[in-house]
Amino acid sequence: FGLRNTKDYEAALREALRVTREGGRMVIVEFSTPPFPLFRKLYMNYLMKSLPKIARKTSSNPVAYEYLAESIRAWPNQDELARKMSANGWKDPEWTNLTGGVVAVHTGIKRSSFRPL
């Protein structure tokens, strides 16, 4: 749950590639976008409306929950992140959805030779 919080996640993908040995595997666990329309709508409604209200009443740092909701909303969906992984040198990016796609586990393998564009 850290890549989403980097200033430039594509640069972070490239840096991770640089320090990973050939054939090594990258695993990213991050919030994502539920693929089923009804569940996605319910989840986004909860995330953007209910969670901040609950946080204002129960948290000593409700702004953190507003940031959390916004950063999840702005984060690329599973397919988009897999494409970015591939564009930044990771071979065979795949993902597995957890909790209906609220979280996704992405994996990729370092190619034997990759020169960024």
C-alpha positions in Angstrom: 0.0 0.0 0.0 2.8 2.4 -0.7 3.2 2.9 -4.5 0.0 5.0 -4.6 1.6 7.4 -2.2 4.8 8.1 -4.2 5.1 11.4 -6.0 5.8 9.7 -9.4 4.8 6.1 -9.4 6.2 5.4 -12.8 9.6 6.6 -11.7 9.2 4.3 -8.6 8.4 1.4 -11.0 11.6 2.2 -12.9 13.7 2.5 -9.8 12.4 -0.8 -8.5 13.2 -2.4 -11.8 16.8 -1.0 -11.6 17.5 -2.6 -8.2 15.8 -5.9 -9.0 17.9 -8.7 -10.3 17.2 -10.2 -13.7 14.2 -12.6 -13.5 13.2 -11.1 -10.1 9.6 -10.4 -9.3 7.8 -7.3 -8.3 4.7 -7.6 -6.1 2.4 -4.6 -5.6 -0.5 -4.7 -3.1 -2.6 -1.6 -3.6 -6.2 -0.3 -3.4 -7.9 -0.6 -6.7 -11.2 -0.3 -8.7 -13.9 -3.0 -8.2 -14.7 -4.3 -11.8 -18.4 -5.0 -11.2 -20.4 -1.8 -11.8 -22.9 -2.1 -9.0 -20.3 -3.0 -6.4 -17.9 -0.2 -7.8 -20.7 2.4 -7.4 -21.5 1.3 -3.8 -17.8 1.2 -2.8 -17.0 4.6 -4.4 -20.0 6.1 -2.6 -18.8 4.7 0.7 -15.3 5.8 0.0 -16.0 9.3 -1.0 -19.0 10.1 1.2 -19.4 7.8 4.2 -15.8 7.2 5.1 -14.9 10.9 5.5 -18.0 11.5 7.6 -17.2 8.6 9.9 -13.6 9.8 10.1 -14.6 13.3 11.1 -16.5 11.8 14.1 -14.1 9.1 15.1 -10.5 10.0 14.0 -8.0 12.4 15.5 -6.8 12.9 11.9 -9.9 13.0 9.6 -7.9 14.7 6.8 -5.9 11.5 6.3 -9.1 9.7 5.4 -10.1 12.4 2.9 -6.6 11.9 1.3 -7.0 8.2 1.4 -10.4 8.4 -0.5 -9.1 10.9 -3.0 -5.8 8.9 -3.7 -7.8 5.7 -4.2 -10.2 7.4 -6.6 -7.4 8.9 -8.6 -5.3 5.6 -8.7 -5.3 3.7 -12.0 -7.5 0.6 -12.3 -6.0 -2.8 -12.6 -5.5 -2.9 -16.3 -4.0 0.6 -16.4 -1.5 -0.2 -13.7 -0.5 -3.4 -15.6 0.0 -1.4 -18.8 2.2 1.1 -16.8 4.2 -1.8 -15.3 4.8 -3.1 -18.8 5.7 0.3 -20.3 8.3 0.7 -17.5 10.0 -2.6 -18.0 8.1 -5.2 -16.1 7.4 -8.4 -18.1 4.1 -10.3 -17.9 2.2 -8.1 -15.5 -0.8 -9.8 -13.9 -3.1 -9.1 -11.1 -5.4 -10.8 -8.7 -8.4 -9.0 -7.2 -9.1 -9.3 -3.5 -12.3 -8.3 -1.8 -14.1 -7.8 -5.1 -11.4 -5.6 -6.5 -11.1 -3.2 -3.6 -7.5 -4.4 -3.4 -5.4 -5.9 -6.2 -2.1 -7.7 -6.1 -0.1 -7.0 -9.2 3.0 -9.0 -10.1 5.7 -8.5 -12.8 9.1 -10.0 -13.7 12.2 -8.1 -14.6 13.0 -8.6 -18.2 16.5 -9.8 -19.2 17.2 -6.5 -21.0 15.1 -3.4 -21.0 15.8 0.1 -22.1 13.2 2.7 -21.1 11.8 4.9 -23.8 
